[in-house]
Amino acid sequence: MVSRKTILRIAAAAVLVLAIVAGGGFLWLRGSLPQEWGEISLPGLNASVKIVRDLHGIPTILASSRHDAYFALGFVHAQDRLWQMDLMRRAGAGRLSEIFGPAGLPHDRLMRTLGLYRLAEAELDSLGSETRAAFDAYAEGVNAYLSSHKGAWPLEYYLLRTRPYPWRAADSLVWGRLMALRLSTDFREELLRARLLKYLSPAQVRDLWPAYKAGWPHSAIAAMTRETRRALAAVDWDGIAAAIPDSFPRASASNSWIVDGRHSASGKPELANDPHLRLEAPALWYLARIEAPGMTLAGATSPGVPLMIAGHNRDIAWGFTSSYVDSQDLFIERVDDSDPGRYAAPTGSLPFATRTEVIKVRGGADVTLTVRETRHGPVISDAFAPAADVPHPAEGRYVVALADAGLRPDDRTPDGLYRLNQAKDADEVTAALAEFDTPPQNVTYADRAGNIGFYSVGRVPVRKKDEGLFPVPGWSGEYDWTGLIPFGELPHARNPQHGRIIVANNRIVGDDYPYFLSAFWPSPYRARRIAQLLDELTPLTPAEAAATQLDTISLAARDLLPRLLAAPAASARAQQARRLLADWDGNMRRDLPEPLVYSAWLLELGRGLTAPRLGPFARAFGAIDPMVLDHILSDAPDWCDDPRTEKTETCDDAIASALDRALEGLVKAYGPDMSRWRWGRAHRARFPNAVLSRVPILRSLAEIEIPTDGDDSTVNRGTYAGTGTDPFIHVHGAGLRAVYDLEDLDGSLFMIAPGESGNLLSPHYGDFAEPWRDGRYLLLPGSTGARRNGRARTLTLMPAHR
């Protein structure tokens, strides 16, 4: 019989062996980290390039030609973000199933149906010569890293038993196609509204997307024909929605504002920009500075792309926000009863255009997908067919096609962005923006001469009917697109008389604008708050512009609370909560209890209004926008009556019962002492990793989480989903912040989250999370500034002997 002492010795030895193996594995995996000093000889370079990294790992590239600068950017992107780049191009090409198995099929079926990678390949031949040279040089740099790297690959490659393959210029172009799909939410909103028709009338659905203000044009939903209703009811909208990959979130937003020299402390324009996207690790953004003869760029790049996305050169600065212009429509196509290979059109039936896609699936048989297209676009209901072996369900009378201005082969956006990177003044900016095709965006810009401006760019369809709320019939032709809004007639402004421009996803045109842009605009709370702050902060300094980006006052709370507090409160706990909120200024700080009480109250109120009508779908619907709640309480009180009861409930009844439910839940979660509750305990920014967050042992290391301020309505955006067991988890916000003073562009301020590196073993994987949360910024002053901090490391890339 083995003694207890022997068992303990064996166990101790086993632990020691495992520790040694783990330690050895850790040391080996550290070979995946970038070489930051010394020299590397690489084929393809024309001359030596210096890469100077500061203490945060941010590179400054010093090159003697543009070719070598773009080559070096490809090299450093691959050093720090190779797996992210690889995953991006696989996603765009519809090749996730090759590494993830059947779990990747929904995504791949959609990508193959939309043909994003085919479009990227076709786009190559239409690029301008200088743009093409930049994309080719970048691909050379990525491949130089792949061929010269001698250590381990990032951890994800070993977990998924795969290896990187050579980079192509089309891999970089597919990034733009993916971003266009990610930022254009219109078809997903139409899909959601079509699903809601199972529970609500068209008018009730419209209540959930209320008019921005009196006189704003909206859909003629009362004119929906019987045949349209029948077609809408015949489509499995829930099945389509269930198959949309998580990589296409519904939310997208941003803030940007500019003041001219009359309103700034320096006498030159100040521009602030913070794009809002889903929080994730690694981030979409990668900070860099690039210097070559005739070219200096600094700001936010995106791994996989050779161009500066948002930043400045020596003469201009620019930023982006989502415009919420509607560039997509879902068309319900009627299949020809006598020939399932044809569909109805105004001039008679037409044949579907078809092609075959073969998707390779790890651990399973290849999947053959027959893609159909109509005159409006690809048939996306085929992509979401429940049975992969039935690409043409002949029994279906209707199919759904996606019309998307971003699915055209002649996209000039890469040329436009290249020209924007090189622009020297406002006129050259405008000329560059004329080539921005997709996605629709608001571009803000300023130059050193003192000009400020914005342009809402992108291809925007001109429709026969101004709809946009629901999928529409494709067979009649009455909802067809007749063209695109000419560039010169898109919304824009330069040097407005009042000296400032604010674009924060608010409506950008007045009632007199001659074209239809969208059936819905997000709430104006952030834009209103920015305007208030700019009124108070004249003349504006860079530090004050940065503080504005961090503002956490919720105007939604200030607008809604008087109405909520006017409702009676019966319980002592509810009265205590009302007293707490009555003295609150709407500041959504993480160290306060009031934001938690207010947010839980709103969440329960929204659920209480929707659950009686939507049933289980109400929780999937998520948190209701405060603008929608304000509309219901003010203009649509029928929502407050619960149809399941005989009693007629008022909105006061709904408000009071929602507060009671909210407080009951908060007491269970955080204890009875209301004064000890904190918004930050519930509202935590979570940065999930696409692969490592799915591995239980690694999740706690790879997934960064930190208490944060704000909510969806604050300038410092802290959007939460309102669903699941952690409804207030902060899932969407400003992954990039930038402030530009045109008097001193080298003094521009930047911050990204959660870090510069995508490698879990890097000290720069998550080191920006707290500085980002706490409102700190970085400078990108070039190699001299990097060396001044005493932590700079220089890597020299040398041309290999030929």
URLIN-V982580 format. One record per residue. N is the residue number from 1. PHI is phi in radians with two decimals (* if undefined). PSI is psi in radians with two decimals (* if undefined). Layout:
n	phi	psi
N	PHI	PSI
N	PHI	PSI
This chain:
n	phi	psi
1	*	2.33
2	-1.37	2.29
3	-1.31	2.82
4	-1.08	-0.66
5	-1.11	-0.70
6	-1.14	-0.74
7	-1.05	-0.73
8	-1.14	-0.66
9	-1.15	-0.72
10	-1.12	-0.75
11	-1.11	-0.75
12	-1.11	-0.72
13	-1.11	-0.70
14	-1.11	-0.74
15	-1.09	-0.71
16	-1.11	-0.77
17	-1.08	-0.79
18	-1.08	-0.67
19	-1.13	-0.71
20	-1.14	-0.77
21	-1.09	-0.79
22	-1.10	-0.74
23	-1.10	-0.73
24	-1.11	-0.71
25	-1.11	-0.69
26	-1.10	-0.81
27	-1.09	-0.68
28	-1.15	-0.77
29	-1.16	-0.41
30	-1.10	-0.28
31	-1.17	-0.18
32	-1.44	-0.18
33	-1.31	2.68
34	-1.24	2.51
35	-1.29	2.21
36	-1.96	-0.09
37	-2.57	2.94
38	1.64	-2.73
39	-2.31	2.56
40	-2.34	2.24
41	-1.60	2.25
42	-2.37	2.38
43	-1.26	2.59
44	1.84	-0.31
45	-1.46	2.56
46	-1.57	-0.47
47	-2.74	3.04
48	-1.22	2.60
49	-2.25	2.33
50	-1.76	2.34
51	-2.04	1.87
52	-1.80	2.04
53	-1.80	2.39
54	-1.51	-3.01
55	-1.16	-0.26
56	-1.66	0.00
57	1.47	0.15
58	-1.41	2.22
59	-1.57	2.52
60	-1.94	2.17
61	-1.76	2.14
62	-2.00	1.86
63	-2.20	2.78
64	-1.72	0.04
65	-2.71	2.78
66	-1.15	-0.67
67	-0.97	-0.85
68	-1.21	-0.53
69	-1.15	-0.80
70	-1.20	-0.62
71	-1.00	-0.84
72	-1.16	-0.61
73	-1.11	-0.75
74	-1.03	-0.69
75	-1.13	-0.85
76	-1.25	-0.60
77	-1.02	-0.79
78	-1.16	-0.63
79	-1.03	-0.76
80	-1.73	-0.46
81	-2.36	0.54
82	-1.01	-0.82
83	-1.12	-0.72
84	-1.03	-0.77
85	-1.09	-0.76
86	-1.10	-0.76
87	-1.15	-0.67
88	-1.07	-0.86
89	-1.21	-0.58
90	-1.12	-0.71
91	-1.09	-0.79
92	-1.17	-0.55
93	-1.52	-0.09
94	1.20	0.81
95	-2.19	0.46
96	-1.27	-0.55
97	-1.11	-0.38
98	-1.13	-0.47
99	-1.99	-0.49
100	-1.74	-0.11
101	1.30	-2.69
102	-1.00	-0.42
103	-1.08	-0.43
104	-1.52	-0.09
105	-1.10	-0.78
106	-0.97	-0.77
107	-1.12	-0.82
108	-1.13	-0.67
109	-1.08	-0.72
110	-1.16	-0.82
111	-1.11	-0.71
112	-1.18	-0.65
113	-1.13	-0.76
114	-1.29	-0.42
115	1.21	0.65
116	-1.07	-0.74
117	-1.26	-0.60
118	-1.04	-0.73
119	-1.13	-0.70
120	-1.11	-0.73
121	-1.12	-0.72
122	-1.16	-0.53
123	-1.16	-0.51
124	-0.94	-0.78
125	-1.22	-0.31
126	-1.70	-0.04
127	-1.19	2.56
128	-1.11	2.76
129	-1.08	-0.72
130	-1.22	-0.70
131	-1.11	-0.80
132	-1.06	-0.70
133	-1.09	-0.67
134	-1.14	-0.76
135	-1.19	-0.66
136	-1.18	-0.76
137	-1.10	-0.71
138	-1.06	-0.81
139	-1.06	-0.67
140	-1.05	-0.71
141	-1.15	-0.73
142	-1.07	-0.81
143	-1.20	-0.53
144	-1.11	-0.66
145	-1.15	-0.79
146	-1.04	-0.67
147	-1.44	-0.42
148	-1.68	-0.29
149	-1.23	2.24
150	-1.91	-0.21
151	-1.60	-2.81
152	-1.26	2.77
153	-1.54	2.90
154	-0.95	2.67
155	-0.94	-0.64
156	-1.02	-0.58
157	-1.11	-0.63
158	-1.37	-0.62
159	-1.10	-0.63
160	-1.77	0.08
161	0.90	1.01
162	-2.50	3.02
163	-2.44	2.70
164	-1.22	2.65
165	-2.10	2.85
166	-0.95	2.56
167	-1.52	2.49
168	-2.11	2.71
169	-1.05	-0.57
170	-1.12	-0.48
171	-1.08	-0.63
172	-1.28	-0.65
173	-1.21	-0.52
174	-1.21	-0.35
175	-1.00	-0.80
176	-1.10	-0.65
177	-1.14	-0.72
178	-1.13	-0.76
179	-1.12	-0.66
180	-1.08	-0.72
181	-1.20	-0.65
182	-1.22	-0.62
183	-1.58	-0.27
184	-1.69	1.80
185	-1.66	0.03
186	-1.07	-0.82
187	-1.19	-0.54
188	-1.23	-0.60
189	-1.18	-0.73
190	-1.06	-0.71
191	-1.09	-0.76
192	-1.09	-0.77
193	-1.16	-0.61
194	-1.11	-0.66
195	-1.16	-0.65
196	-1.16	-0.40
197	-1.13	-0.27
198	-1.18	-0.44
199	-2.00	-0.46
200	-2.19	2.80
201	-1.36	2.83
202	-0.97	-0.66
203	-1.16	-0.67
204	-1.18	-0.66
205	-1.06	-0.72
206	-1.09	-0.52
207	-1.05	-0.52
208	-1.43	-0.14
209	-2.28	1.23
210	-1.23	2.78
211	-1.08	2.51
212	-1.17	-0.68
213	-2.88	2.95
214	-1.03	2.37
215	1.59	-0.07
216	-1.31	2.25
217	-1.19	2.50
218	-2.54	3.07
219	-1.13	2.60
220	-1.51	1.19
221	-1.20	-0.39
222	-1.21	-0.32
223	-1.58	0.18
224	-1.07	2.16
225	-1.34	2.86
226	-1.08	-0.69
227	-1.17	-0.65
228	-1.11	-0.76
229	-1.08	-0.71
230	-1.12	-0.72
231	-1.15	-0.73
232	-1.07	-0.68
233	-1.27	-0.38
234	-1.47	-0.28
235	-1.58	2.44
236	-1.45	1.36
237	-1.15	-0.61
238	-1.10	-0.72
239	-1.12	-0.70
240	-1.12	-0.80
241	-1.10	-0.69
242	-1.13	-0.43
243	-1.62	-0.06
244	-1.26	2.20
245	-1.09	2.67
246	-1.14	-0.29
247	-1.25	-0.05
248	-2.06	1.35
249	-1.23	2.77
250	-1.34	-0.59
251	-1.49	2.41
252	-2.72	2.53
253	-2.92	-3.06
254	3.13	2.83
255	-2.09	2.52
256	-2.72	2.44
257	-2.64	2.71
258	-2.40	2.50
259	-2.13	2.58
260	-1.48	-3.12
261	-1.12	-0.36
262	-1.22	-0.35
263	-2.01	0.17
264	-2.04	2.74
265	-1.23	-0.50
266	-1.49	-0.25
267	1.46	0.04
268	-2.12	2.84
269	-1.06	2.62
270	-2.05	2.26
271	-2.18	2.27
272	-2.13	2.44
273	-2.58	2.29
274	-2.46	1.66
275	-1.16	2.44
276	-1.93	2.15
277	-2.46	3.07
278	-1.08	2.35
279	-1.32	2.32
280	-2.78	2.81
281	-2.14	2.13
282	-1.33	2.92
283	-1.29	2.87
284	-1.13	-0.54
285	-1.66	2.65
286	-2.50	2.04
287	-1.36	2.48
288	-2.83	2.73
289	-2.18	2.38
290	-2.25	2.18
291	-2.21	2.26
292	-2.64	2.84
293	-0.93	2.14
294	1.36	0.15
295	-2.60	2.12
296	-2.31	2.15
297	-2.30	2.47
298	-2.58	2.43
299	2.55	-2.48
300	-1.81	2.02
301	-1.68	3.07
302	-2.28	2.15
303	-0.96	2.25
304	1.90	-0.19
305	-2.22	2.35
306	-1.43	-0.12
307	-1.82	2.72
308	-1.32	2.13
309	-1.41	-0.91
310	-2.38	2.20
311	3.00	-2.57
312	-2.55	2.76
313	-2.01	-2.68
314	-1.30	-0.29
315	-2.17	-0.41
316	-2.39	2.86
317	-2.35	2.65
318	-2.62	2.77
319	-2.60	2.97
320	-2.25	2.55
321	-2.42	2.70
322	-1.23	2.32
323	-1.56	-0.31
324	1.05	0.44
325	-1.35	2.42
326	-1.48	1.91
327	-2.04	0.24
328	-2.38	2.56
329	-2.46	2.52
330	-1.68	2.18
331	-1.93	2.21
332	-1.49	2.02
333	-1.74	2.42
334	-1.69	2.10
335	-1.27	2.44
336	-1.08	2.14
337	-1.06	-0.55
338	-1.60	-0.24
339	-2.64	1.78
340	-1.14	-0.13
341	-1.52	0.09
342	-2.31	2.84
343	-2.42	2.78
344	-1.36	2.48
345	-2.50	2.89
346	-1.01	-0.55
347	-1.70	0.18
348	2.06	3.07
349	-1.27	2.60
350	-2.18	2.65
351	-1.37	2.48
352	-1.13	2.37
353	-1.38	2.34
354	-2.28	2.69
355	-2.64	2.82
356	-1.95	2.31
357	-2.06	2.39
358	-1.97	2.10
359	-1.83	2.12
360	-1.45	2.36
361	-2.17	2.11
362	-1.09	2.29
363	1.32	0.20
364	-2.68	3.09
365	-1.31	2.67
366	-1.02	2.58
367	-1.92	2.18
368	-1.71	2.18
369	-2.07	2.14
370	-1.62	2.04
371	-1.65	2.24
372	-1.91	2.55
373	-2.28	2.53
374	-1.92	-3.07
375	-1.16	-0.28
376	-1.61	-0.49
377	2.65	-3.01
378	-1.16	2.56
379	-1.46	1.71
380	-1.34	-0.33
381	-1.17	-0.40
382	-1.19	-0.66
383	-1.10	-0.52
384	-1.79	0.28
385	-1.02	2.34
386	-1.13	-0.49
387	-1.91	2.05
388	-1.13	-0.39
389	-1.62	0.15
390	-2.18	1.27
391	-1.19	-0.42
392	-2.14	1.44
393	-1.15	1.66
394	-1.08	-0.40
395	-1.33	-0.23
396	-1.45	2.21
397	-1.42	-0.42
398	-2.16	2.53
399	-2.25	2.90
400	-2.09	2.17
401	-1.94	2.58
402	-1.83	2.06
403	-1.63	2.10
404	-2.46	2.08
405	-1.10	-0.28
406	-1.52	0.02
407	-1.85	0.60
408	-1.78	2.52
409	-1.27	-0.37
410	-1.65	0.83
411	-1.33	2.15
412	-1.77	0.14
413	-1.00	-0.73
414	-1.00	-0.71
415	-1.12	-0.70
416	-1.10	-0.74
417	-1.20	-0.67
418	-1.06	-0.80
419	-1.16	-0.61
420	-1.11	-0.73
421	-0.99	-0.57
422	-1.74	-0.05
423	-1.11	2.58
424	-1.95	-0.27
425	-2.76	3.13
426	-1.09	-0.62
427	-1.15	-0.74
428	-1.21	-0.55
429	-1.07	-0.84
430	-1.07	-0.73
431	-1.10	-0.66
432	-1.18	-0.72
433	-1.18	-0.39
434	-1.09	-0.30
435	-1.75	0.07
436	-1.41	2.01
437	-1.84	-0.64
438	-2.75	2.52
439	-1.41	2.89
440	-1.03	2.25
441	-2.52	2.71
442	-1.65	2.15
443	-1.89	2.14
444	-1.80	2.56
445	-2.67	2.79
446	-2.64	2.63
447	-2.17	2.95
448	-1.23	-0.32
449	-1.27	-0.19
450	1.87	0.01
451	-1.34	2.49
452	-2.23	2.68
453	-2.99	2.97
454	-2.55	2.67
455	-2.46	2.28
456	-1.56	1.82
457	-1.83	2.92
458	2.03	2.79
459	-1.37	2.09
460	-2.09	2.11
461	-1.25	2.59
462	-1.71	2.11
463	-1.80	2.61
464	-1.14	-0.65
465	-2.17	2.44
466	-1.48	1.47
467	-1.84	-1.98
468	1.69	-0.16
469	-1.53	-0.80
470	-2.17	2.79
471	-0.99	2.54
472	-2.18	2.79
473	-1.15	2.43
474	-1.75	-0.20
475	-1.45	-0.38
476	-1.53	-0.45
477	1.49	-0.11
478	-1.29	-0.28
479	-1.91	0.20
480	-1.14	2.79
481	-1.50	2.44
482	-1.92	-0.08
483	2.83	-2.83
484	-2.17	2.59
485	-1.12	2.20
486	-1.03	2.56
487	-0.96	-0.78
488	-1.15	-0.24
489	-1.85	0.06
490	-1.24	2.68
491	-1.03	2.32
492	-2.83	2.86
493	-2.73	2.54
494	-2.39	2.28
495	0.85	1.01
496	-1.07	2.68
497	-1.04	-0.64
498	-1.39	-0.10
499	1.41	0.28
500	-2.68	2.73
501	-2.34	2.31
502	-2.23	2.13
503	-2.29	1.92
504	-2.35	0.84
505	1.20	0.16
506	-1.34	2.91
507	-1.05	2.34
508	-1.87	0.00
509	-2.34	2.80
510	-1.64	-3.11
511	-1.15	-0.31
512	-1.54	0.00
513	-1.17	2.29
514	-1.36	-0.20
515	-1.97	2.66
516	-1.41	2.23
517	-1.92	-0.70
518	-2.87	2.64
519	-1.52	-0.12
520	-2.70	2.46
521	-2.18	2.48
522	-1.06	2.91
523	-1.11	2.63
524	-1.58	0.21
525	-1.04	-0.79
526	-1.14	-0.75
527	-1.08	-0.71
528	-1.10	-0.73
529	-1.19	-0.70
530	-1.05	-0.74
531	-1.07	-0.74
532	-1.04	-0.80
533	-1.16	-0.70
534	-1.17	-0.54
535	-1.09	-0.62
536	-1.46	-0.40
537	-1.97	0.97
538	-2.05	2.16
539	-1.39	2.53
540	-1.53	2.35
541	-1.84	2.84
542	-0.99	-0.68
543	-1.13	-0.66
544	-1.25	-0.62
545	-1.09	-0.71
546	-1.13	-0.72
547	-1.10	-0.58
548	-1.12	-0.69
549	-1.08	-0.41
550	-1.73	0.13
551	-1.16	2.40
552	-2.14	0.38
553	-1.39	2.22
554	-1.71	1.90
555	-1.22	-0.42
556	-1.09	-0.76
557	-1.11	-0.75
558	-1.12	-0.60
559	-1.29	-0.71
560	-1.47	-0.59
561	-1.02	-0.73
562	-0.97	-0.68
563	-1.23	-0.71
564	-1.16	-0.74
565	-1.30	-0.24
566	-1.33	-0.30
567	-1.31	2.58
568	-1.22	2.69
569	-2.23	2.16
570	-1.57	-0.77
571	-1.42	2.70
572	-1.09	-0.65
573	-1.12	-0.74
574	-1.15	-0.65
575	-1.15	-0.66
576	-1.11	-0.75
577	-1.11	-0.70
578	-1.13	-0.69
579	-1.12	-0.69
580	-1.06	-0.81
581	-1.32	-0.46
582	-1.13	-0.50
583	-1.69	0.12
584	-1.63	2.51
585	-1.68	0.14
586	1.48	0.22
587	-1.40	2.07
588	-1.57	0.92
589	-1.34	2.54
590	-1.24	-0.31
591	-1.68	0.25
592	-1.98	2.65
593	-1.45	-0.49
594	-1.02	-0.76
595	-1.04	-0.57
596	-1.21	-0.77
597	-1.10	-0.84
598	-1.04	-0.82
599	-1.17	-0.71
600	-1.15	-0.64
601	-1.09	-0.84
602	-1.08	-0.73
603	-1.10	-0.79
604	-1.20	-0.61
605	-1.13	-0.80
606	-1.06	-0.74
607	-1.12	-0.72
608	-1.14	-0.56
609	-1.34	-0.59
610	-1.68	-0.57
611	-0.99	-0.72
612	-1.06	-0.43
613	-1.80	-0.58
614	-1.74	-0.24
615	1.04	-2.35
616	-1.11	-0.37
617	-1.22	-0.33
618	-1.06	-0.73
619	-1.22	-0.61
620	-1.19	-0.47
621	-1.14	-0.52
622	1.52	-2.96
623	-1.18	2.45
624	-1.57	2.37
625	-1.04	2.41
626	-0.98	-0.55
627	-1.10	-0.62
628	-1.21	-0.77
629	-1.05	-0.74
630	-1.07	-0.71
631	-1.11	-0.78
632	-1.12	-0.82
633	-1.15	-0.53
634	-1.62	-0.67
635	-2.18	-0.19
636	-2.39	1.04
637	-1.18	-0.22
638	-1.03	-0.45
639	-1.09	-0.44
640	-1.32	-0.29
641	-1.50	2.20
642	-1.41	1.97
643	-1.19	-0.17
644	-1.46	-0.16
645	-2.00	2.79
646	-1.36	-0.50
647	-1.25	2.59
648	-1.66	1.86
649	-1.44	2.50
650	-1.69	3.01
651	-1.18	-0.55
652	-1.07	-0.70
653	-1.07	-0.79
654	-1.13	-0.70
655	-1.15	-0.78
656	-1.15	-0.80
657	-1.19	-0.56
658	-1.14	-0.70
659	-1.13	-0.73
660	-1.07	-0.76
661	-1.14	-0.71
662	-1.10	-0.79
663	-1.18	-0.63
664	-1.05	-0.76
665	-1.17	-0.67
666	-1.20	-0.65
667	-1.10	-0.74
668	-1.10	-0.65
669	-1.47	-0.61
670	-2.24	0.09
671	1.63	2.97
672	-1.38	-0.32
673	-1.46	1.76
674	-1.07	-0.56
675	-1.19	-0.32
676	-1.67	-0.05
677	-1.23	2.61
678	-2.43	2.34
679	-1.01	-0.68
680	-1.16	-0.34
681	-1.23	-0.54
682	-1.71	-0.60
683	-1.72	1.67
684	-2.20	2.22
685	-1.20	2.23
686	-2.07	2.21
687	-1.96	1.56
688	-1.33	2.68
689	-1.80	2.31
690	-1.00	-0.56
691	-1.94	-0.91
692	-1.18	-0.45
693	-1.18	-0.26
694	-1.60	-0.03
695	-1.82	1.93
696	-0.90	-0.75
697	-1.18	-0.59
698	-1.65	-0.28
699	-0.99	-0.76
700	-1.15	-0.43
701	-1.50	-0.65
702	-1.54	-0.42
703	-1.74	1.97
704	-1.55	2.38
705	-2.47	2.37
706	-2.67	2.37
707	-1.05	2.43
708	-2.41	2.90
709	-1.61	3.09
710	1.48	3.04
711	-2.63	-2.89
712	-1.18	-0.36
713	-1.75	-0.10
714	-1.53	2.69
715	-1.02	-0.79
716	-1.35	1.60
717	-1.19	2.24
718	-2.32	1.03
719	-1.17	2.35
720	-2.12	2.72
721	-1.40	-0.54
722	1.36	0.28
723	-2.24	2.93
724	1.35	-2.97
725	-1.39	-0.34
726	-2.09	1.28
727	-1.15	-0.37
728	-1.75	0.20
729	-1.04	2.28
730	-1.36	1.93
731	-1.98	-0.13
732	-2.65	2.30
733	-3.13	-2.84
734	-1.44	1.54
735	-1.21	-0.27
736	-2.36	2.39
737	-2.24	2.42
738	-2.56	2.47
739	-2.32	2.22
740	-2.11	2.21
741	-1.84	2.00
742	-1.20	-0.17
743	-1.34	-0.53
744	-2.53	1.41
745	-1.14	-0.49
746	-1.22	-0.25
747	-1.61	0.21
748	-1.05	2.58
749	-1.88	2.43
750	-2.45	2.69
751	-2.78	2.42
752	-2.18	2.96
753	-2.50	2.52
754	-1.65	-0.21
755	-3.04	3.00
756	-1.41	-0.50
757	-1.74	2.64
758	-1.79	0.09
759	-1.66	2.11
760	-0.99	-0.50
761	-1.45	-0.14
762	-1.39	2.49
763	-1.17	-0.19
764	-1.82	0.30
765	-1.23	-0.70
766	-2.41	0.33
767	-1.33	-0.15
768	-1.63	-0.10
769	-1.04	-0.88
770	-1.22	-0.81
771	-1.00	-0.67
772	-1.09	-0.84
773	-1.08	-0.66
774	-1.56	0.07
775	1.44	0.50
776	-1.63	2.76
777	-2.32	2.90
778	-2.15	2.72
779	-1.79	2.64
780	-2.12	1.23
781	-1.49	0.05
782	1.75	-3.10
783	-1.11	-0.62
784	-1.10	-0.80
785	-1.11	-0.67
786	-1.11	-0.66
787	-1.27	-0.51
788	-1.09	-0.49
789	-1.37	-0.05
790	1.36	0.06
791	-2.08	0.14
792	-1.20	2.50
793	-2.21	2.40
794	-2.05	2.19
795	-1.92	2.28
796	-1.88	2.13
797	-1.62	2.13
798	-1.91	2.47
799	-1.16	2.31
800	-1.23	2.60
801	-1.16	2.35
802	-1.74	*
